[in-house]
Amino acid sequence: MDRKMANRKLIRLSQLKNKLATENLEEVDWVTFGVIVKKVTPQSTSNGRTFSIWRLNDLQDLNQCVSVFLFGDVHKEHWKTDQGTV
């Protein structure tokens, strides 16, 4: 993990909104981690594309979640990922 995190900045999910508003993260190599705290049953768009929605949290502040929409190959590969997975 130390090797993979070398020269990268860790930003907690609960800090992400504030960091996006106050810092130019496009110029920083940053990472975040989240736990899938809720999964919505896969849904279909009006044109028939299937997608999933995950709510992620860093377990630091349970009131701060990030919703992630998975489409296309990402949805196909990961839609069965279990709730509680990091």
Secondary structure by P-SEA (a helix, b strand, c coil): cccccccbbbbcccaaaaaaacccccccbbbbbbccccccccccccccccbbbbbbbccccccbbbbbbbcccccccccccccccc
